[in-house]
Amino acid sequence: MRRSPRPLRRSTRPTLLRPSAGLAAVAFAVAGLVASGCTGQAEESAGADTNEGKTLFVQKCGGCHTLAEAGTLGTTGPNLDWAFGAARDDGFAESTFFEVVLEQMKIPGEDSPMPEFDSHDDEANYLTEDQLRNIAAYVASVAGTDVEAAPTDPKSMFVASCGSCHTLADAGTTGTTGPNLDDAKPTLDAAIAQITNGGGGMPAFEGQLTDEQITALAEYIVGATGG
């Protein structure tokens, strides 16, 4: 008889950011798949390119999700290390994580700010089936593991934390959820205030980044845009 999984708990390992409200949804999805026996789908991720998956994750997902191995610090969506860490500790299969991530990208939920990446209606965020599988395989392989710290140089921090929501030519990002920063050209004071306090759908990074990191990030944005 299959043992019922324990409810997912928040990992006690050090993490960079507080969990978002969406964490429970991912945890529930993991537990639900295991409880229903919907596991053993490892063959679906066979041949996936996890290197491309990491690149795409940083570009498309990192602004909303924390994932330590990718060096991303997003807080809009669930912290993926917290979401999958306890399940990984309990011995759940990577194939289960793969299924959950793939499903969440295709059908993110009614009230979720996450795009439906497989929908042609959203050209800016559309990803092919192979690209979705690559991201899912990458996340499944690293989420909840003990890995390197997040980036500290301002440009990498921007790509990791802001790039999936903002366009900034110097950083090579093309996000459309937030303002195009090349057009907005924020002043230093405005950039510091926005990063610190958030607003307009953007999370506040006060308490998540140090004052020095916030200032460095703002100075990078202003310098890159000529604000």
BAFI-3210 file (N, C-alpha, C; in Angstrom, 3 decimals, decimal comma, padded with zeros to 6 digits):
// residues 227
n [1|2|3|4|5|6|7|8|9|10|11|12|13|14|15|16|17|18|19|20|21|22|23|24|25|26|27|28|29|30|31|32|33|34|35|36|37|38|39|40|41|42|43|44|45|46|47|48|49|50|51|52|53|54|55|56|57|58|59|60|61|62|63|64|65|66|67|68|69|70|71|72|73|74|75|76|77|78|79|80|81|82|83|84|85|86|87|88|89|90|91|92|93|94|95|96|97|98|99|100|101|102|103|104|105|106|107|108|109|110|111|112|113|114|115|116|117|118|119|120|121|122|123|124|125|126|127|128|129|130|131|132|133|134|135|136|137|138|139|140|141|142|143|144|145|146|147|148|149|150|151|152|153|154|155|156|157|158|159|160|161|162|163|164|165|166|167|168|169|170|171|172|173|174|175|176|177|178|179|180|181|182|183|184|185|186|187|188|189|190|191|192|193|194|195|196|197|198|199|200|201|202|203|204|205|206|207|208|209|210|211|212|213|214|215|216|217|218|219|220|221|222|223|224|225|226|227]
n.u [000,855|000,569|002,313|000,843|001,733|003,555|002,328|003,547|006,186|007,618|010,920|013,749|016,223|018,655|017,414|016,886|014,732|011,443|008,593|006,109|002,520|001,634|002,959|001,676|-000,020|001,689|002,874|000,612|000,004|002,190|001,842|-000,684|-000,312|001,402|-000,168|-002,238|-001,043|000,071|002,754|006,100|006,749|009,155|010,191|009,146|010,711|013,056|015,916|015,615|016,896|018,628|020,395|019,584|017,121|017,724|018,662|016,337|014,624|015,728|015,331|012,526|011,188|012,571|012,248|009,995|010,194|012,064|014,956|017,605|019,797|019,668|020,176|018,148|015,787|013,089|009,877|007,190|005,933|005,857|008,586|010,737|012,603|011,747|009,228|009,649|011,579|011,034|009,587|011,524|013,340|011,791|011,974|010,533|010,023|011,981|010,591|008,014|008,217|008,858|006,490|004,706|005,801|005,687|002,933|002,044|003,101|001,630|-001,054|-001,662|-003,529|-006,555|-006,427|-003,803|-000,841|000,851|001,895|000,225|002,266|002,152|000,329|-000,686|-001,861|-000,482|002,048|004,477|005,293|005,167|006,129|007,662|006,706|008,985|010,694|009,281|009,424|012,174|012,612|011,038|012,354|014,841|014,197|013,095|015,356|016,958|015,584|015,193|017,610|020,869|022,716|024,738|025,067|022,921|023,370|025,575|026,509|025,266|024,102|023,655|021,982|019,795|018,929|018,243|016,288|014,526|014,301|012,426|010,143|010,635|011,737|015,034|017,538|020,369|020,721|019,724|017,109|013,586|011,108|007,583|005,662|006,045|006,992|008,757|012,008|013,922|012,448|011,157|013,179|014,020|014,703|017,435|016,538|013,848|014,075|015,324|013,325|011,182|012,222|012,703|010,169|008,263|005,128|002,308|002,002|004,539|006,815|008,009|011,409|012,652|014,271|014,697|016,754|019,840|020,359|022,540|022,675|020,244|020,656|022,866|021,673|019,716|021,380|022,645|020,461|019,720|022,085|022,210|020,015|020,168|018,809]
n.v [-001,197|002,217|004,756|007,620|010,893|013,188|016,413|019,198|021,116|024,233|024,731|024,544|025,383|027,968|030,778|033,211|034,955|035,888|033,584|033,600|034,148|032,351|029,984|027,893|026,834|025,562|023,682|022,203|021,161|019,456|017,608|016,644|015,328|013,263|011,894|011,017|009,224|010,028|009,859|008,987|009,851|010,210|009,698|011,643|013,880|013,114|013,701|016,430|019,781|021,027|023,127|025,084|025,342|026,572|029,098|030,105|030,057|032,035|034,273|034,311|033,638|034,279|036,863|036,686|034,490|033,016|031,132|029,478|028,206|029,266|031,850|033,728|036,143|036,674|037,666|037,692|035,323|031,880|030,938|028,761|027,039|026,718|025,687|023,146|021,996|020,582|018,394|017,190|016,477|014,543|012,517|012,471|011,981|013,387|013,429|014,012|016,693|017,745|017,304|018,970|021,577|021,852|021,676|023,919|026,005|025,768|025,826|028,082|028,903|030,544|033,066|033,678|035,620|034,610|033,997|032,100|030,132|028,504|029,523|030,926|033,354|035,128|036,527|037,630|036,092|033,500|030,090|027,250|023,734|022,141|024,044|024,604|022,085|021,967|024,017|023,029|020,620|021,579|023,117|021,071|019,585|021,089|022,636|023,347|022,334|022,576|025,214|027,573|031,075|033,922|036,269|039,144|041,373|044,386|044,302|041,553|041,047|042,596|041,245|038,793|039,451|041,329|041,228|039,581|041,009|043,568|045,516|046,122|047,286|047,192|045,115|043,057|042,186|041,538|041,864|042,455|042,943|044,961|048,514|049,602|050,177|051,494|053,359|054,667|055,807|056,282|058,500|058,540|058,759|058,066|055,447|054,149|054,470|053,023|050,403|049,864|050,190|049,071|048,593|049,177|046,599|045,612|043,902|044,828|045,338|045,973|044,835|042,452|042,894|044,500|047,949|048,932|047,200|047,800|050,490|050,199|048,684|050,479|052,554|051,237|050,847|053,511|054,452|052,779|053,541|056,242|057,944]
n.w [000,000|-000,822|000,861|002,279|001,341|003,422|004,458|002,622|003,908|004,958|003,989|006,168|005,498|004,839|003,049|000,426|000,176|001,398|001,387|-001,207|-001,508|-003,354|-002,938|-001,602|-003,538|-005,378|-003,686|-003,019|-005,524|-005,981|-003,857|-004,546|-007,021|-006,260|-004,390|-005,988|-007,554|-009,918|-011,087|-012,129|-014,696|-015,947|-018,441|-020,080|-019,792|-020,849|-022,764|-022,697|-022,851|-020,427|-020,109|-021,955|-020,792|-018,332|-019,199|-020,447|-018,247|-016,539|-018,180|-018,656|-016,303|-013,990|-012,928|-011,434|-009,765|-007,109|-007,405|-006,380|-007,715|-010,230|-009,661|-009,279|-008,001|-007,755|-006,394|-006,897|-007,690|-006,400|-004,239|-005,540|-004,480|-001,843|-002,428|-003,548|-001,987|000,497|-000,452|-002,031|-000,035|001,154|-000,619|-002,997|-006,505|-009,188|-011,536|-010,788|-009,988|-012,464|-013,897|-012,442|-012,779|-015,569|-016,002|-014,539|-016,062|-018,362|-017,606|-015,588|-013,667|-012,579|-011,171|-011,296|-011,906|-013,731|-017,053|-019,711|-021,124|-023,337|-025,038|-028,068|-028,073|-026,558|-027,670|-026,826|-024,691|-025,527|-025,681|-027,159|-027,188|-026,747|-025,551|-023,209|-021,985|-021,600|-019,709|-017,581|-017,032|-016,233|-013,891|-012,330|-011,855|-010,163|-008,215|-004,815|-003,958|-002,421|-003,361|-005,258|-004,333|-005,037|-007,813|-007,514|-008,897|-010,403|-013,049|-013,569|-011,419|-012,186|-014,530|-013,368|-011,424|-012,489|-015,248|-016,576|-016,451|-017,379|-020,157|-021,128|-022,921|-022,586|-020,810|-022,238|-021,954|-022,378|-021,177|-020,719|-018,839|-016,948|-017,134|-020,107|-019,652|-021,106|-022,446|-020,337|-018,757|-015,899|-013,098|-010,703|-008,021|-008,361|-009,304|-007,139|-005,182|-006,337|-006,581|-003,909|-002,601|-004,293|-006,037|-008,211|-009,166|-008,987|-006,864|-003,559|-002,824|-000,516|002,337|001,121|-000,626|000,155|001,233|-000,135|-002,358|-003,607|-004,290|-006,015|-008,054|-008,945|-009,842|-011,928|-013,713|-014,280|-015,431|-017,674|-019,133|-019,434|-017,774]
ca.u [000,000|001,392|002,260|000,391|002,825|003,378|002,110|004,785|006,504|008,622|012,278|014,451|017,522|018,686|016,938|017,147|013,529|010,277|007,761|004,930|001,260|001,425|003,712|000,760|-000,572|002,674|002,991|-000,582|000,111|003,127|001,209|-001,798|000,193|001,926|-001,272|-003,074|-000,256|000,473|004,198|006,733|006,725|010,519|010,482|008,713|011,785|014,247|016,409|015,429|018,122|018,535|021,169|018,659|016,074|018,189|018,671|014,947|014,050|016,198|014,709|011,061|010,584|013,377|011,761|008,859|010,486|013,385|015,543|018,994|020,763|019,599|020,533|017,023|015,300|011,713|008,986|005,784|005,490|006,440|009,999|010,727|013,395|010,840|008,091|010,020|012,623|010,571|009,232|012,795|013,846|010,961|012,279|009,663|010,799|012,124|009,552|006,847|008,482|008,783|005,061|004,093|006,286|005,153|001,498|001,860|003,399|000,578|-002,346|-001,191|-004,584|-007,411|-006,011|-002,345|-000,259|001,770|001,342|000,110|003,371|001,903|-000,763|-000,287|-002,485|000,497|003,248|005,693|005,689|004,949|007,248|007,317|006,625|010,346|011,210|008,605|010,005|013,526|012,501|010,528|013,408|015,860|013,693|012,958|016,668|017,719|014,785|015,266|018,943|021,792|023,522|025,442|024,292|022,429|024,376|025,732|026,757|023,962|023,503|023,139|020,839|018,657|018,457|017,644|015,150|013,661|014,323|011,252|009,037|011,017|012,669|016,202|018,412|021,715|020,695|019,223|015,826|012,463|009,855|006,533|004,703|006,288|007,385|009,996|012,856|014,610|011,541|010,803|014,355|013,769|015,786|017,999|015,636|012,642|014,424|015,539|012,023|010,376|012,794|012,542|008,785|007,384|003,909|001,878|002,200|005,935|007,054|009,001|012,642|013,175|014,359|015,137|018,060|020,372|020,292|023,632|022,291|019,172|021,275|023,675|020,749|019,131|022,422|022,828|019,324|019,808|023,212|021,919|018,934|020,407|017,767]
ca.v [000,000|003,398|005,652|008,967|011,849|014,194|017,742|019,916|022,103|025,185|024,276|025,302|025,795|029,408|031,201|034,614|035,767|035,288|032,908|034,323|033,470|031,277|028,779|026,818|026,216|024,634|022,586|021,384|020,432|018,356|016,603|016,041|014,398|012,068|011,170|010,393|008,246|010,571|010,018|008,055|010,388|010,656|009,604|012,860|014,868|012,545|014,459|017,872|020,558|021,812|024,365|026,060|025,548|027,572|030,396|030,531|030,316|033,348|035,300|034,316|033,288|034,708|038,089|036,379|033,347|032,750|029,804|029,789|027,742|030,191|033,180|034,641|036,645|037,147|037,452|037,707|033,935|031,076|030,605|027,374|026,217|026,372|024,905|021,765|021,506|019,573|017,196|016,553|015,839|013,366|011,478|012,480|011,854|014,562|013,384|014,696|018,120|018,061|017,390|020,131|022,803|021,890|021,967|025,291|026,916|025,666|026,207|028,664|029,173|031,669|034,331|033,764|036,581|033,892|033,829|030,754|030,196|027,729|030,155|031,820|034,659|035,974|036,334|038,033|035,059|032,160|029,144|025,991|022,584|021,760|025,042|024,368|020,879|022,286|024,762|022,135|019,665|022,308|023,417|019,803|019,042|021,916|023,315|022,765|021,815|023,560|025,651|028,838|032,262|034,750|037,197|040,379|042,533|044,985|043,868|040,193|041,168|043,084|040,155|037,758|039,893|042,305|041,100|038,950|041,976|044,850|045,610|046,975|046,849|046,906|043,821|042,052|041,670|041,976|041,711|043,418|043,107|046,290|049,520|049,525|051,123|052,324|054,468|055,381|056,556|056,786|059,159|057,683|058,759|057,317|054,028|053,648|054,409|051,958|049,109|049,705|050,124|048,388|049,301|048,974|045,196|045,234|043,643|045,647|044,602|046,346|043,659|041,331|043,358|045,519|049,310|049,071|046,481|048,571|051,671|049,750|048,277|051,710|053,266|050,529|051,137|054,902|054,555|052,056|054,195|057,685|058,669]
ca.w [000,000|-000,938|002,003|001,946|001,553|004,446|003,882|002,375|004,923|004,524|004,252|007,188|004,992|004,587|001,741|000,176|000,202|002,044|000,411|-001,650|-001,229|-004,320|-002,583|-001,234|-004,738|-005,911|-002,736|-003,169|-006,783|-005,771|-003,010|-005,260|-008,019|-005,602|-003,772|-007,008|-008,298|-011,221|-011,088|-013,049|-016,052|-016,233|-019,866|-020,756|-019,750|-021,466|-023,908|-022,534|-022,764|-019,201|-020,256|-022,537|-019,791|-017,362|-019,874|-020,613|-016,927|-016,096|-019,023|-018,646|-015,017|-012,859|-012,327|-010,560|-008,891|-006,554|-007,605|-006,033|-008,705|-011,361|-009,194|-009,449|-006,714|-007,891|-005,248|-007,307|-007,654|-005,324|-004,130|-006,004|-003,561|-000,756|-002,923|-003,849|-001,095|001,438|-001,221|-002,412|001,180|001,425|-001,594|-004,168|-007,740|-010,042|-012,563|-010,247|-010,103|-013,894|-014,244|-011,816|-013,426|-016,928|-015,907|-014,086|-017,159|-019,375|-017,015|-014,340|-012,692|-012,929|-010,577|-011,313|-012,856|-014,612|-018,405|-020,277|-022,072|-024,547|-025,770|-029,159|-027,861|-025,879|-028,490|-026,106|-023,726|-026,081|-025,729|-027,813|-026,289|-026,369|-024,616|-021,938|-021,405|-021,160|-018,452|-016,548|-016,682|-015,478|-012,552|-011,612|-011,498|-009,218|-007,192|-003,480|-003,659|-001,862|-004,490|-005,140|-003,989|-006,140|-008,323|-006,759|-009,748|-010,710|-014,320|-013,374|-010,517|-012,966|-015,380|-012,528|-010,622|-013,150|-016,695|-017,177|-016,423|-017,972|-021,277|-020,947|-024,007|-022,114|-020,130|-023,168|-021,487|-023,218|-020,441|-021,079|-017,740|-016,407|-018,125|-020,869|-018,952|-022,097|-022,735|-019,110|-018,315|-014,541|-012,371|-009,662|-006,862|-008,714|-009,395|-005,777|-004,500|-006,925|-006,199|-002,460|-002,143|-005,224|-006,422|-009,589|-009,525|-008,733|-005,445|-002,869|-002,541|000,798|003,190|000,299|-001,050|001,047|000,699|-001,102|-003,574|-004,255|-004,894|-007,156|-009,106|-009,483|-010,594|-013,197|-014,591|-014,723|-016,348|-018,900|-019,874|-019,567|-017,021]
c.u [000,885|001,218|001,805|001,511|002,528|003,106|003,444|004,972|007,524|009,995|012,918|015,824|017,508|018,210|017,062|015,921|012,415|009,429|006,584|003,683|001,034|002,140|002,777|000,211|000,393|002,822|001,804|-000,509|001,061|002,467|000,079|-001,357|000,690|000,798|-002,124|-002,331|000,198|001,958|004,782|006,728|008,119|010,829|010,077|009,801|013,068|014,646|016,223|016,780|018,043|019,372|020,311|017,540|016,460|018,166|017,260|014,300|014,448|015,486|013,216|010,439|011,292|012,926|010,623|009,162|011,914|013,767|017,048|019,978|020,799|020,022|019,415|016,382|013,842|010,846|007,508|005,185|006,184|007,960|010,116|011,606|012,559|009,753|008,425|011,017|012,175|010,210|010,487|013,394|013,080|011,137|011,353|010,505|010,867|011,052|008,272|007,021|008,345|007,326|004,418|004,501|005,698|003,674|001,257|002,141|002,303|-000,765|-002,060|-002,268|-005,288|-006,886|-004,501|-001,868|000,658|001,140|001,123|001,116|003,115|000,790|-000,233|-000,906|-001,523|001,845|004,532|006,204|005,590|006,251|006,778|007,257|008,026|010,934|010,574|009,186|011,409|013,515|012,067|011,590|014,503|015,396|013,597|014,301|017,370|016,896|014,882|016,603|019,809|022,790|024,093|024,502|023,870|023,501|024,425|026,039|025,422|023,316|022,911|021,941|019,606|018,075|017,694|016,337|014,126|013,429|013,106|010,048|009,358|011,925|013,788|017,258|019,793|021,802|020,217|017,896|014,675|011,120|008,860|005,512|004,810|006,729|008,675|010,921|013,673|013,763|011,293|011,943|014,173|014,979|016,291|017,063|014,390|012,927|014,626|014,206|011,191|010,909|012,561|011,109|007,854|006,189|003,588|002,096|003,614|006,126|008,072|010,225|013,300|013,155|014,790|016,519|018,545|020,216|021,365|023,295|021,215|019,752|022,094|022,792|020,129|020,146|022,693|021,713|019,425|020,953|022,933|020,882|019,170|019,394|018,317]
c.v [001,240|004,293|007,033|009,954|012,787|015,538|018,448|020,987|023,075|024,668|025,142|025,737|027,286|029,722|032,705|035,490|035,075|034,596|033,764|033,514|032,299|029,993|027,614|026,101|025,210|023,436|021,640|020,552|019,258|017,241|015,880|015,021|013,109|011,231|010,428|009,353|008,735|010,882|009,081|008,524|010,840|010,625|010,869|013,930|014,345|013,363|015,956|018,555|021,464|023,085|025,459|026,369|026,594|028,969|030,947|030,845|031,698|034,457|035,434|034,195|033,914|035,986|037,860|035,284|033,370|031,304|029,993|029,383|028,644|031,595|034,185|034,939|037,107|036,790|037,450|036,309|033,166|030,984|029,112|026,463|025,800|025,417|023,435|021,163|020,397|018,274|016,450|015,828|014,566|012,268|011,430|012,561|013,177|014,599|014,067|016,202|018,570|018,238|018,657|021,419|022,939|022,267|023,413|026,298|026,902|026,153|026,805|028,923|030,486|033,010|034,519|034,826|035,911|033,718|032,359|030,692|029,425|028,324|031,108|033,207|035,640|035,789|036,651|036,933|033,638|031,353|027,867|024,872|022,159|022,753|024,882|023,152|021,153|023,052|023,837|021,146|020,342|022,559|022,140|019,275|019,830|022,512|022,580|022,139|022,929|023,965|027,033|029,999|033,022|035,737|038,489|041,582|043,053|044,482|042,473|040,194|041,633|041,965|039,136|038,205|040,725|042,024|040,471|039,886|043,274|044,659|046,578|046,479|046,438|045,537|042,700|041,457|042,293|041,805|042,805|043,621|044,494|047,248|049,162|050,596|051,988|053,531|055,322|056,266|057,137|057,531|058,221|057,613|057,930|055,820|053,423|053,478|053,240|050,585|048,847|049,390|049,328|049,247|049,093|047,559|044,703|044,993|044,613|044,798|045,035|045,127|042,413|041,628|044,386|046,901|049,519|048,382|047,238|049,789|051,281|049,358|049,502|052,472|052,580|050,868|052,547|055,068|053,901|052,752|055,682|058,515|059,814]
c.w [000,000|000,277|001,559|002,233|002,701|003,802|003,705|003,429|004,358|004,905|005,310|006,722|004,719|003,183|001,631|000,394|000,965|000,993|000,010|-001,347|-002,156|-003,990|-002,290|-002,453|-005,341|-004,997|-002,860|-004,445|-006,662|-004,977|-003,745|-006,286|-007,377|-005,022|-004,793|-007,834|-009,650|-011,212|-012,127|-014,480|-016,502|-017,717|-020,618|-020,758|-020,379|-022,691|-023,792|-022,344|-021,542|-019,257|-020,884|-021,542|-018,768|-017,972|-020,012|-019,278|-016,430|-016,867|-018,773|-017,259|-013,814|-012,200|-011,357|-009,544|-008,372|-006,854|-007,460|-007,119|-009,932|-010,963|-009,316|-008,101|-006,760|-006,694|-005,622|-007,238|-006,543|-005,402|-004,439|-005,155|-002,357|-001,242|-003,099|-002,862|-000,168|000,724|-001,655|-001,209|001,506|000,381|-002,785|-005,437|-008,500|-011,118|-012,084|-010,343|-011,556|-014,314|-013,713|-012,519|-014,826|-016,917|-015,504|-015,192|-018,226|-018,854|-015,645|-013,292|-012,989|-012,439|-010,598|-012,298|-013,873|-015,996|-018,745|-021,418|-023,357|-025,395|-026,835|-029,004|-027,207|-026,574|-027,734|-025,190|-024,285|-026,114|-026,410|-026,785|-025,835|-025,370|-023,237|-021,229|-020,884|-019,833|-017,324|-016,085|-015,865|-014,050|-011,719|-011,128|-010,400|-008,079|-005,855|-003,142|-003,096|-002,932|-004,238|-004,853|-005,232|-006,594|-007,521|-007,643|-010,274|-011,994|-014,179|-012,444|-011,273|-013,820|-014,545|-011,892|-011,377|-014,630|-017,314|-017,187|-017,162|-019,183|-020,910|-021,925|-023,514|-021,452|-021,041|-022,752|-022,265|-022,515|-020,775|-019,971|-017,137|-017,495|-018,851|-020,300|-019,902|-022,465|-021,494|-018,602|-016,904|-013,974|-011,279|-008,461|-007,139|-008,760|-008,017|-005,062|-005,021|-006,524|-004,718|-002,074|-003,047|-005,591|-007,876|-010,074|-009,285|-007,246|-004,868|-002,555|-001,236|001,715|002,453|-000,291|-000,035|000,407|-000,371|-002,419|-004,338|-004,960|-006,124|-008,334|-009,768|-010,321|-011,938|-014,178|-015,150|-015,718|-017,686|-019,761|-020,112|-018,836|-016,186]
res [m|r|r|s|p|r|p|l|r|r|s|t|r|p|t|l|l|r|p|s|a|g|l|a|a|v|a|f|a|v|a|g|l|v|a|s|g|c|t|g|q|a|e|e|s|a|g|a|d|t|n|e|g|k|t|l|f|v|q|k|c|g|g|c|h|t|l|a|e|a|g|t|l|g|t|t|g|p|n|l|d|w|a|f|g|a|a|r|d|d|g|f|a|e|s|t|f|f|e|v|v|l|e|q|m|k|i|p|g|e|d|s|p|m|p|e|f|d|s|h|d|d|e|a|n|y|l|t|e|d|q|l|r|n|i|a|a|y|v|a|s|v|a|g|t|d|v|e|a|a|p|t|d|p|k|s|m|f|v|a|s|c|g|s|c|h|t|l|a|d|a|g|t|t|g|t|t|g|p|n|l|d|d|a|k|p|t|l|d|a|a|i|a|q|i|t|n|g|g|g|g|m|p|a|f|e|g|q|l|t|d|e|q|i|t|a|l|a|e|y|i|v|g|a|t|g|g]
***
